[in-house]
Amino acid sequence: MIKIRRATTADASAIGRVHVETWQSTYAGLLPDKTLVQMSDGRQSAWWSRALADPKEARGVFVADDEEAGVVGFGSCGPVREPPDGLNGTEVRVGEVYTLYVEPDFQNQGLGRRLLDALFRQLRADGCDTAVLWMLAANPTRFFYEGLGGEPVGHRVDTMAGADVEEMAFAWRNLAAPLVRRKLATEED
């Protein structure tokens, strides 16, 4: 059984490992090889340890925790860093999904959807009515976000680990409508 729960500082090492493993597999062929090998479990674990030690940052970090394998996915969210041009300005407050990664062996089990739902709930609790997620434009998984009702709202060129990449933004304008229509595993059955 896999539960979606808020991350704790004890999860920093596992999140760092999942971040590196999924980042390298997701972006293989999309980013230069030298960029991919620069990521390390140690650096990412240290970064996540600092983030999870800050209650304000930790509030927006969730993990997918398998009772046997441990942390197999995670996501983080918070205030929007750079609103895309395609938002029409009528949104009361925009939040952003910063990261959403699930280990390759655990993909296609609905964990990305459940994590995204938890992040949207957190953004809604923080007063946001719209969520934005930036992703590589060349990423073949964009159908996942489109299938969840994400609307393309912008493009930009950003520098990711030293490489210029084209990104696109998806937005969800009504965070009151859950992505998951059943109870999350974090709730008591």
N, CA and C atoms as a LAMMPS dump frame, in Angstrom:
ITEM: TIMESTEP
0
ITEM: NUMBER OF ATOMS
567
ITEM: BOX BOUNDS ff ff ff
-5.0000000000000000e+02 5.0000000000000000e+02
-5.0000000000000000e+02 5.0000000000000000e+02
-5.0000000000000000e+02 5.0000000000000000e+02
ITEM: ATOMS id mol type element x y z
1 1 1 N 0.834 -1.181 0
2 1 2 C 0 0 0
3 1 3 C 0.881 1.248 0
4 2 1 N 0.508 2.216 -0.799
5 2 2 C 1.258 3.464 -0.883
6 2 3 C 0.399 4.594 -0.342
7 3 1 N 0.958 5.344 0.605
8 3 2 C 0.26 6.482 1.201
9 3 3 C 0.902 7.779 0.739
10 4 1 N 0.069 8.767 0.514
11 4 2 C 0.554 10.115 0.234
12 4 3 C 0.509 10.851 1.561
13 5 1 N 1.653 11.409 1.963
14 5 2 C 1.718 12.112 3.238
15 5 3 C 2.671 13.287 3.139
16 6 1 N 2.556 14.187 4.115
17 6 2 C 3.468 15.333 4.17
18 6 3 C 4.866 14.824 4.511
19 7 1 N 5.871 15.351 3.859
20 7 2 C 7.256 14.941 4.096
21 7 3 C 7.749 15.477 5.433
22 8 1 N 8.712 14.76 6.015
23 8 2 C 9.389 15.2 7.234
24 8 3 C 10.882 15.283 6.949
25 9 1 N 11.637 15.837 7.876
26 9 2 C 13.086 15.939 7.683
27 9 3 C 13.715 14.555 7.531
28 10 1 N 13.106 13.529 8.113
29 10 2 C 13.63 12.166 7.981
30 10 3 C 13.546 11.658 6.542
31 11 1 N 12.747 12.304 5.698
32 11 2 C 12.584 11.883 4.307
33 11 3 C 13.605 12.508 3.354
34 12 1 N 14.436 13.427 3.841
35 12 2 C 15.324 14.196 2.954
36 12 3 C 16.217 13.304 2.1
37 13 1 N 16.825 12.297 2.686
38 13 2 C 17.73 11.416 1.932
39 13 3 C 16.981 10.648 0.849
40 14 1 N 15.817 10.12 1.197
41 14 2 C 15.022 9.365 0.219
42 14 3 C 14.526 10.276 -0.895
43 15 1 N 14.108 11.488 -0.552
44 15 2 C 13.656 12.442 -1.577
45 15 3 C 14.813 12.785 -2.505
46 16 1 N 15.999 13.009 -1.937
47 16 2 C 17.174 13.3 -2.763
48 16 3 C 17.469 12.176 -3.744
49 17 1 N 17.381 10.928 -3.268
50 17 2 C 17.622 9.764 -4.129
51 17 3 C 16.588 9.687 -5.246
52 18 1 N 15.3 9.829 -4.891
53 18 2 C 14.235 9.773 -5.892
54 18 3 C 14.387 10.919 -6.885
55 19 1 N 14.752 12.099 -6.385
56 19 2 C 14.921 13.271 -7.25
57 19 3 C 15.975 12.991 -8.323
58 20 1 N 17.122 12.497 -7.896
59 20 2 C 18.214 12.234 -8.85
60 20 3 C 17.827 11.125 -9.823
61 21 1 N 17.32 10.016 -9.298
62 21 2 C 16.99 8.875 -10.151
63 21 3 C 15.943 9.239 -11.205
64 22 1 N 14.881 9.888 -10.789
65 22 2 C 13.819 10.207 -11.742
66 22 3 C 14.21 11.357 -12.647
67 23 1 N 14.951 12.315 -12.129
68 23 2 C 15.407 13.44 -12.947
69 23 3 C 16.268 12.938 -14.088
70 24 1 N 17.197 12.033 -13.76
71 24 2 C 18.098 11.515 -14.789
72 24 3 C 17.354 10.666 -15.816
73 25 1 N 16.384 9.88 -15.377
74 25 2 C 15.656 9.065 -16.353
75 25 3 C 14.662 9.897 -17.156
76 26 1 N 14.042 10.878 -16.527
77 26 2 C 13.066 11.731 -17.216
78 26 3 C 13.725 12.59 -18.286
79 27 1 N 14.89 13.133 -17.976
80 27 2 C 15.526 14.093 -18.873
81 27 3 C 16.609 13.491 -19.769
82 28 1 N 16.815 12.172 -19.705
83 28 2 C 17.787 11.518 -20.598
84 28 3 C 17.378 11.78 -22.041
85 29 1 N 18.294 12.28 -22.818
86 29 2 C 18.024 12.598 -24.214
87 29 3 C 17.457 14 -24.412
88 30 1 N 16.969 14.62 -23.335
89 30 2 C 16.428 15.979 -23.427
90 30 3 C 17.433 17.022 -22.951
91 31 1 N 18.36 16.602 -22.083
92 31 2 C 19.424 17.477 -21.582
93 31 3 C 20.766 16.824 -21.893
94 32 1 N 21.831 17.623 -21.984
95 32 2 C 23.152 17.034 -22.244
96 32 3 C 23.532 16.033 -21.146
97 33 1 N 24.243 14.961 -21.533
98 33 2 C 24.654 13.935 -20.576
99 33 3 C 25.445 14.528 -19.406
100 34 1 N 26.322 15.504 -19.693
101 34 2 C 27.136 16.078 -18.612
102 34 3 C 26.253 16.779 -17.58
103 35 1 N 25.137 17.311 -18.018
104 35 2 C 24.201 17.951 -17.098
105 35 3 C 23.542 16.907 -16.205
106 36 1 N 23.204 15.763 -16.784
107 36 2 C 22.528 14.708 -16.027
108 36 3 C 23.411 14.113 -14.947
109 37 1 N 24.705 13.947 -15.221
110 37 2 C 25.587 13.318 -14.241
111 37 3 C 26.008 14.279 -13.133
112 38 1 N 25.725 15.568 -13.284
113 38 2 C 26.07 16.533 -12.241
114 38 3 C 25.183 16.402 -11.007
115 39 1 N 23.991 15.846 -11.179
116 39 2 C 23.094 15.658 -10.037
117 39 3 C 23.674 14.552 -9.149
118 40 1 N 23.626 14.77 -7.84
119 40 2 C 24.098 13.724 -6.92
120 40 3 C 23.116 13.578 -5.773
121 41 1 N 22.994 12.353 -5.288
122 41 2 C 22.109 12.077 -4.153
123 41 3 C 22.482 12.941 -2.956
124 42 1 N 23.796 13.051 -2.685
125 42 2 C 24.26 13.815 -1.519
126 42 3 C 23.863 15.274 -1.573
127 43 1 N 24.087 15.921 -2.71
128 43 2 C 23.73 17.35 -2.842
129 43 3 C 22.224 17.55 -2.754
130 44 1 N 21.473 16.69 -3.437
131 44 2 C 20.015 16.827 -3.404
132 44 3 C 19.472 16.537 -2.012
133 45 1 N 20.007 15.533 -1.342
134 45 2 C 19.567 15.215 0.021
135 45 3 C 19.842 16.38 0.959
136 46 1 N 21.011 17.009 0.826
137 46 2 C 21.342 18.174 1.669
138 46 3 C 20.39 19.327 1.382
139 47 1 N 20.086 19.55 0.101
140 47 2 C 19.156 20.627 -0.254
141 47 3 C 17.784 20.361 0.347
142 48 1 N 17.266 19.131 0.197
143 48 2 C 15.951 18.799 0.733
144 48 3 C 15.952 18.811 2.261
145 49 1 N 17.058 18.466 2.878
146 49 2 C 17.149 18.532 4.335
147 49 3 C 16.974 19.967 4.817
148 50 1 N 17.62 20.92 4.14
149 50 2 C 17.467 22.34 4.5
150 50 3 C 16.032 22.805 4.256
151 51 1 N 15.457 22.414 3.135
152 51 2 C 14.086 22.84 2.819
153 51 3 C 13.093 22.282 3.831
154 52 1 N 13.241 21.017 4.199
155 52 2 C 12.295 20.395 5.126
156 52 3 C 12.484 20.871 6.561
157 53 1 N 13.626 21.463 6.864
158 53 2 C 13.847 22.023 8.201
159 53 3 C 13.105 23.35 8.375
160 54 1 N 12.693 23.969 7.289
161 54 2 C 11.95 25.234 7.326
162 54 3 C 10.456 24.905 7.27
163 55 1 N 9.719 25.15 8.354
164 55 2 C 8.293 24.786 8.37
165 55 3 C 7.486 25.381 7.211
166 56 1 N 7.834 26.588 6.792
167 56 2 C 7.114 27.212 5.682
168 56 3 C 7.329 26.433 4.379
169 57 1 N 8.565 25.986 4.13
170 57 2 C 8.87 25.205 2.932
171 57 3 C 8.306 23.785 3.045
172 58 1 N 8.482 23.175 4.209
173 58 2 C 8.056 21.788 4.411
174 58 3 C 6.551 21.631 4.252
175 59 1 N 5.807 22.685 4.507
176 59 2 C 4.347 22.66 4.399
177 59 3 C 3.905 22.191 3.009
178 60 1 N 4.685 22.48 1.982
179 60 2 C 4.3 22.161 0.612
180 60 3 C 5.021 20.973 0.004
181 61 1 N 5.579 20.065 0.819
182 61 2 C 6.303 18.902 0.292
183 61 3 C 5.583 17.628 0.741
184 62 1 N 5.233 16.791 -0.237
185 62 2 C 4.533 15.543 0.032
186 62 3 C 5.289 14.384 -0.595
187 63 1 N 5.161 13.204 0.007
188 63 2 C 5.818 12.013 -0.53
189 63 3 C 4.793 10.91 -0.767
190 64 1 N 5.129 10.031 -1.714
191 64 2 C 4.41 8.777 -1.916
192 64 3 C 5.258 7.723 -1.219
193 65 1 N 4.715 7.147 -0.156
194 65 2 C 5.467 6.256 0.722
195 65 3 C 4.913 4.842 0.625
196 66 1 N 5.714 3.932 0.041
197 66 2 C 5.335 2.527 -0.087
198 66 3 C 5.761 1.803 1.187
199 67 1 N 4.86 0.988 1.738
200 67 2 C 5.159 0.343 3.018
201 67 3 C 6.376 -0.575 2.94
202 68 1 N 6.731 -1.066 1.774
203 68 2 C 7.906 -1.928 1.643
204 68 3 C 9.123 -1.197 1.077
205 69 1 N 8.927 -0.362 0.063
206 69 2 C 10.047 0.281 -0.63
207 69 3 C 10.389 1.661 -0.072
208 70 1 N 9.552 2.224 0.769
209 70 2 C 9.796 3.568 1.295
210 70 3 C 9.33 4.625 0.314
211 71 1 N 9.985 5.776 0.321
212 71 2 C 9.595 6.898 -0.536
213 71 3 C 9.892 6.556 -1.99
214 72 1 N 8.843 6.595 -2.821
215 72 2 C 8.986 6.268 -4.248
216 72 3 C 8.549 7.42 -5.147
217 73 1 N 8.147 8.526 -4.546
218 73 2 C 7.753 9.703 -5.312
219 73 3 C 7.604 10.874 -4.367
220 74 1 N 7.627 12.078 -4.936
221 74 2 C 7.444 13.278 -4.114
222 74 3 C 7.018 14.438 -4.999
223 75 1 N 6.524 15.464 -4.36
224 75 2 C 6.167 16.696 -5.05
225 75 3 C 6.278 17.85 -4.079
226 76 1 N 6.452 19.049 -4.625
227 76 2 C 6.527 20.239 -3.776
228 76 3 C 5.79 21.39 -4.452
229 77 1 N 5.307 22.315 -3.626
230 77 2 C 4.553 23.456 -4.152
231 77 3 C 4.723 24.653 -3.234
232 78 1 N 4.323 25.813 -3.737
233 78 2 C 4.387 27.047 -2.964
234 78 3 C 3.962 28.22 -3.82
235 79 1 N 4.344 29.426 -3.413
236 79 2 C 3.978 30.617 -4.19
237 79 3 C 4.567 30.572 -5.596
238 80 1 N 3.864 31.14 -6.549
239 80 2 C 4.341 31.137 -7.928
240 80 3 C 5.639 31.933 -8.021
241 81 1 N 6.607 31.368 -8.737
242 81 2 C 7.901 32.046 -8.919
243 81 3 C 7.863 32.999 -10.101
244 82 1 N 7.264 32.538 -11.194
245 82 2 C 7.182 33.359 -12.409
246 82 3 C 5.864 33.028 -13.11
247 83 1 N 4.859 33.893 -12.973
248 83 2 C 3.582 33.576 -13.63
249 83 3 C 3.727 33.606 -15.146
250 84 1 N 3.139 32.623 -15.825
251 84 2 C 3.208 32.616 -17.286
252 84 3 C 2.36 33.73 -17.885
253 85 1 N 2.746 34.155 -19.079
254 85 2 C 2.025 35.232 -19.767
255 85 3 C 0.579 34.866 -20.067
256 86 1 N 0.287 33.576 -20.207
257 86 2 C -1.043 33.14 -20.613
258 86 3 C -2.113 33.235 -19.537
259 87 1 N -1.743 33.547 -18.309
260 87 2 C -2.777 33.735 -17.287
261 87 3 C -3.373 35.12 -17.485
262 88 1 N -4.684 35.188 -17.453
263 88 2 C -5.35 36.443 -17.82
264 88 3 C -5.409 37.478 -16.71
265 89 1 N -4.831 37.202 -15.546
266 89 2 C -4.782 38.196 -14.487
267 89 3 C -6.01 38.219 -13.597
268 90 1 N -6.999 37.363 -13.871
269 90 2 C -8.196 37.369 -13.036
270 90 3 C -8.052 36.463 -11.817
271 91 1 N -6.978 35.689 -11.759
272 91 2 C -6.792 34.772 -10.657
273 91 3 C -6.547 35.542 -9.361
274 92 1 N -7.175 35.097 -8.295
275 92 2 C -6.987 35.737 -6.999
276 92 3 C -5.552 35.527 -6.538
277 93 1 N -5.101 34.298 -6.552
278 93 2 C -3.735 33.995 -6.136
279 93 3 C -3.279 32.738 -6.861
280 94 1 N -2.073 32.778 -7.398
281 94 2 C -1.538 31.662 -8.169
282 94 3 C -0.446 30.982 -7.352
283 95 1 N -0.521 29.65 -7.267
284 95 2 C 0.524 28.846 -6.652
285 95 3 C 1.23 28.053 -7.725
286 96 1 N 2.311 27.425 -7.356
287 96 2 C 3.098 26.678 -8.337
288 96 3 C 3.473 25.306 -7.803
289 97 1 N 3.431 24.311 -8.669
290 97 2 C 3.981 22.991 -8.377
291 97 3 C 5.425 23.05 -8.849
292 98 1 N 6.359 22.93 -7.916
293 98 2 C 7.779 23.046 -8.256
294 98 3 C 8.358 21.726 -8.761
295 99 1 N 8.028 20.64 -8.083
296 99 2 C 8.57 19.33 -8.451
297 99 3 C 7.462 18.288 -8.372
298 100 1 N 7.546 17.281 -9.225
299 100 2 C 6.63 16.146 -9.188
300 100 3 C 7.355 14.977 -9.853
301 101 1 N 7.876 14.065 -9.035
302 101 2 C 8.661 12.947 -9.547
303 101 3 C 8.213 11.646 -8.904
304 102 1 N 8.087 10.598 -9.712
305 102 2 C 7.766 9.248 -9.243
306 102 3 C 8.789 8.31 -9.866
307 103 1 N 9.369 7.423 -9.028
308 103 2 C 10.356 6.472 -9.54
309 103 3 C 9.792 5.707 -10.736
310 104 1 N 10.62 5.432 -11.731
311 104 2 C 10.138 4.735 -12.932
312 104 3 C 9.371 3.442 -12.647
313 105 1 N 9.821 2.63 -11.69
314 105 2 C 9.147 1.366 -11.393
315 105 3 C 7.764 1.548 -10.773
316 106 1 N 7.467 2.75 -10.31
317 106 2 C 6.188 3.004 -9.653
318 106 3 C 5.282 3.929 -10.479
319 107 1 N 5.698 4.244 -11.693
320 107 2 C 4.865 5.086 -12.547
321 107 3 C 3.687 4.277 -13.073
322 108 1 N 2.701 4.959 -13.579
323 108 2 C 1.482 4.346 -14.122
324 108 3 C 0.666 3.622 -13.056
325 109 1 N 0.792 4.073 -11.806
326 109 2 C -0.013 3.54 -10.716
327 109 3 C -0.902 4.629 -10.095
328 110 1 N -0.948 5.786 -10.733
329 110 2 C -1.775 6.871 -10.213
330 110 3 C -1.108 7.713 -9.144
331 111 1 N 0.179 7.483 -8.876
332 111 2 C 0.856 8.233 -7.813
333 111 3 C 1.062 9.693 -8.187
334 112 1 N 1.379 9.962 -9.453
335 112 2 C 1.542 11.352 -9.889
336 112 3 C 0.25 12.126 -9.708
337 113 1 N -0.855 11.514 -10.042
338 113 2 C -2.164 12.146 -9.886
339 113 3 C -2.465 12.393 -8.402
340 114 1 N -2.175 11.41 -7.562
341 114 2 C -2.451 11.552 -6.128
342 114 3 C -1.553 12.607 -5.49
343 115 1 N -0.275 12.64 -5.893
344 115 2 C 0.624 13.677 -5.38
345 115 3 C 0.169 15.063 -5.834
346 116 1 N -0.184 15.184 -7.12
347 116 2 C -0.644 16.465 -7.639
348 116 3 C -1.908 16.92 -6.907
349 117 1 N -2.79 15.991 -6.622
350 117 2 C -3.999 16.322 -5.884
351 117 3 C -3.654 16.855 -4.488
352 118 1 N -2.705 16.211 -3.801
353 118 2 C -2.287 16.688 -2.472
354 118 3 C -1.679 18.082 -2.563
355 119 1 N -0.882 18.33 -3.595
356 119 2 C -0.274 19.652 -3.776
357 119 3 C -1.339 20.712 -4.051
358 120 1 N -2.315 20.372 -4.895
359 120 2 C -3.4 21.316 -5.179
360 120 3 C -4.203 21.621 -3.924
361 121 1 N -4.442 20.605 -3.102
362 121 2 C -5.173 20.826 -1.847
363 121 3 C -4.4 21.774 -0.941
364 122 1 N -3.061 21.595 -0.9
365 122 2 C -2.24 22.476 -0.072
366 122 3 C -2.277 23.903 -0.606
367 123 1 N -2.149 24.054 -1.918
368 123 2 C -2.205 25.403 -2.497
369 123 3 C -3.562 26.051 -2.226
370 124 1 N -4.61 25.267 -2.333
371 124 2 C -5.944 25.803 -2.042
372 124 3 C -6.036 26.223 -0.582
373 125 1 N -5.509 25.418 0.33
374 125 2 C -5.501 25.764 1.758
375 125 3 C -4.693 27.036 2.008
376 126 1 N -3.716 27.294 1.158
377 126 2 C -2.895 28.502 1.273
378 126 3 C -3.522 29.71 0.574
379 127 1 N -4.737 29.543 0.066
380 127 2 C -5.466 30.666 -0.529
381 127 3 C -5.335 30.8 -2.033
382 128 1 N -4.757 29.82 -2.695
383 128 2 C -4.6 29.891 -4.151
384 128 3 C -5.842 29.334 -4.839
385 129 1 N -6.206 29.956 -5.944
386 129 2 C -7.306 29.418 -6.745
387 129 3 C -6.817 28.833 -8.054
388 130 1 N -5.547 29.049 -8.383
389 130 2 C -4.958 28.568 -9.632
390 130 3 C -3.583 27.985 -9.331
391 131 1 N -3.247 26.899 -10.019
392 131 2 C -1.921 26.295 -9.892
393 131 3 C -1.247 26.271 -11.251
394 132 1 N 0.064 26.488 -11.242
395 132 2 C 0.882 26.459 -12.455
396 132 3 C 1.975 25.42 -12.273
397 133 1 N 2.309 24.727 -13.35
398 133 2 C 3.408 23.777 -13.359
399 133 3 C 4.188 23.986 -14.647
400 134 1 N 5.499 24.236 -14.548
401 134 2 C 6.368 24.371 -15.713
402 134 3 C 7.022 23.022 -15.992
403 135 1 N 7.145 22.662 -17.248
404 135 2 C 7.818 21.421 -17.632
405 135 3 C 8.557 21.629 -18.946
406 136 1 N 9.499 20.731 -19.245
407 136 2 C 10.197 20.805 -20.525
408 136 3 C 9.189 20.632 -21.66
409 137 1 N 9.247 21.507 -22.629
410 137 2 C 8.301 21.45 -23.748
411 137 3 C 8.472 20.167 -24.557
412 138 1 N 9.692 19.644 -24.616
413 138 2 C 9.953 18.436 -25.408
414 138 3 C 9.625 17.156 -24.636
415 139 1 N 9.177 17.27 -23.399
416 139 2 C 8.905 16.105 -22.569
417 139 3 C 7.697 15.34 -23.105
418 140 1 N 7.859 14.065 -23.382
419 140 2 C 6.732 13.305 -23.94
420 140 3 C 5.607 13.053 -22.939
421 141 1 N 5.818 13.345 -21.653
422 141 2 C 4.778 13.076 -20.655
423 141 3 C 3.767 14.214 -20.53
424 142 1 N 3.823 15.196 -21.409
425 142 2 C 2.884 16.31 -21.286
426 142 3 C 1.434 15.856 -21.404
427 143 1 N 1.174 14.723 -22.055
428 143 2 C -0.191 14.197 -22.139
429 143 3 C -0.762 13.948 -20.743
430 144 1 N 0.113 13.646 -19.768
431 144 2 C -0.332 13.398 -18.399
432 144 3 C -1.029 14.636 -17.842
433 145 1 N -0.409 15.802 -18.024
434 145 2 C -0.977 17.039 -17.498
435 145 3 C -2.206 17.47 -18.287
436 146 1 N -2.167 17.27 -19.58
437 146 2 C -3.337 17.586 -20.401
438 146 3 C -4.514 16.7 -20.003
439 147 1 N -4.242 15.42 -19.722
440 147 2 C -5.286 14.491 -19.322
441 147 3 C -5.89 14.815 -17.966
442 148 1 N -5.164 15.558 -17.164
443 148 2 C -5.66 15.966 -15.852
444 148 3 C -6.313 17.344 -15.894
445 149 1 N -6.556 17.852 -17.091
446 149 2 C -7.242 19.13 -17.222
447 149 3 C -6.342 20.345 -17.216
448 150 1 N -5.037 20.145 -17.304
449 150 2 C -4.116 21.276 -17.364
450 150 3 C -4.235 21.988 -18.702
451 151 1 N -4.219 23.297 -18.651
452 151 2 C -4.343 24.128 -19.847
453 151 3 C -2.997 24.787 -20.148
454 152 1 N -2.444 24.607 -21.35
455 152 2 C -1.187 25.298 -21.684
456 152 3 C -1.386 26.818 -21.606
457 153 1 N -0.495 27.491 -20.851
458 153 2 C -0.659 28.937 -20.655
459 153 3 C 0.618 29.746 -20.863
460 154 1 N 1.698 29.113 -21.299
461 154 2 C 2.895 29.917 -21.528
462 154 3 C 4.096 29.102 -21.928
463 155 1 N 5.088 29.805 -22.48
464 155 2 C 6.37 29.228 -22.877
465 155 3 C 7.473 30.151 -22.396
466 156 1 N 8.643 29.568 -22.165
467 156 2 C 9.833 30.347 -21.816
468 156 3 C 11.064 29.517 -22.116
469 157 1 N 12.196 30.187 -22.202
470 157 2 C 13.483 29.517 -22.271
471 157 3 C 14.14 29.758 -20.922
472 158 1 N 14.524 28.68 -20.275
473 158 2 C 15.105 28.754 -18.939
474 158 3 C 16.427 28.008 -18.948
475 159 1 N 17.259 28.283 -17.974
476 159 2 C 18.52 27.565 -17.834
477 159 3 C 18.347 26.532 -16.743
478 160 1 N 18.529 25.276 -17.104
479 160 2 C 18.392 24.172 -16.162
480 160 3 C 19.732 23.462 -16.084
481 161 1 N 20.374 23.56 -14.922
482 161 2 C 21.673 22.908 -14.712
483 161 3 C 22.662 23.271 -15.816
484 162 1 N 22.676 24.529 -16.215
485 162 2 C 23.64 25.012 -17.197
486 162 3 C 23.238 24.865 -18.651
487 163 1 N 22.076 24.286 -18.919
488 163 2 C 21.626 24.107 -20.302
489 163 3 C 20.349 24.922 -20.53
490 164 1 N 20.302 25.649 -21.644
491 164 2 C 19.078 26.38 -21.993
492 164 3 C 18.051 25.388 -22.517
493 165 1 N 16.852 25.447 -21.944
494 165 2 C 15.782 24.533 -22.335
495 165 3 C 14.492 25.322 -22.541
496 166 1 N 13.67 24.832 -23.464
497 166 2 C 12.354 25.437 -23.667
498 166 3 C 11.378 24.757 -22.722
499 167 1 N 10.634 25.564 -21.989
500 167 2 C 9.644 25.038 -21.062
501 167 3 C 8.264 25.549 -21.436
502 168 1 N 7.261 24.818 -21.014
503 168 2 C 5.89 25.263 -21.188
504 168 3 C 5.186 25.166 -19.845
505 169 1 N 4.165 25.996 -19.665
506 169 2 C 3.419 26.009 -18.407
507 169 3 C 2.018 25.474 -18.63
508 170 1 N 1.565 24.687 -17.65
509 170 2 C 0.178 24.257 -17.573
510 170 3 C -0.449 24.931 -16.373
511 171 1 N -1.728 25.24 -16.463
512 171 2 C -2.44 25.843 -15.333
513 171 3 C -3.74 25.108 -15.084
514 172 1 N -4.098 25.044 -13.826
515 172 2 C -5.396 24.531 -13.375
516 172 3 C -6.036 25.683 -12.628
517 173 1 N -7.186 26.146 -13.107
518 173 2 C -7.793 27.36 -12.566
519 173 3 C -8.782 27.131 -11.434
520 174 1 N -9.241 25.943 -11.22
521 174 2 C -10.22 25.704 -10.167
522 174 3 C -9.691 24.626 -9.235
523 175 1 N -8.99 25.044 -8.198
524 175 2 C -8.399 24.074 -7.29
525 175 3 C -9.427 23.45 -6.349
526 176 1 N -10.662 23.955 -6.386
527 176 2 C -11.708 23.373 -5.548
528 176 3 C -12.156 22.018 -6.094
529 177 1 N -11.942 21.772 -7.377
530 177 2 C -12.336 20.493 -7.985
531 177 3 C -11.176 19.513 -7.853
532 178 1 N -11.338 18.454 -7.055
533 178 2 C -10.22 17.525 -6.837
534 178 3 C -9.902 16.694 -8.078
535 179 1 N -8.633 16.362 -8.226
536 179 2 C -8.218 15.459 -9.302
537 179 3 C -8.595 14.031 -8.945
538 180 1 N -8.59 13.738 -7.683
539 180 2 C -8.897 12.396 -7.215
540 180 3 C -10.27 12.439 -6.564
541 181 1 N -11.183 11.665 -7.082
542 181 2 C -12.553 11.7 -6.583
543 181 3 C -12.778 10.718 -5.428
544 182 1 N -11.744 9.997 -5.049
545 182 2 C -11.874 9.083 -3.917
546 182 3 C -10.975 9.583 -2.796
547 183 1 N -11.153 9.038 -1.632
548 183 2 C -10.34 9.465 -0.497
549 183 3 C -8.877 9.11 -0.754
550 184 1 N -8.004 10.01 -0.339
551 184 2 C -6.569 9.716 -0.418
552 184 3 C -6.188 8.724 0.662
553 185 1 N -5.103 8.052 0.46
554 185 2 C -4.639 7.077 1.441
555 185 3 C -4.238 7.751 2.757
556 186 1 N -4.09 9.076 2.751
557 186 2 C -3.732 9.781 3.978
558 186 3 C -4.91 9.894 4.918
559 187 1 N -6.113 9.666 4.4
560 187 2 C -7.302 9.745 5.229
561 187 3 C -7.617 8.362 5.788
562 188 1 N -8.251 8.311 6.912
563 188 2 C -8.62 7.027 7.499
564 188 3 C -9.736 6.403 6.7
565 189 1 N -9.657 5.114 6.467
566 189 2 C -10.716 4.402 5.755
567 189 3 C -11.861 4.089 6.689
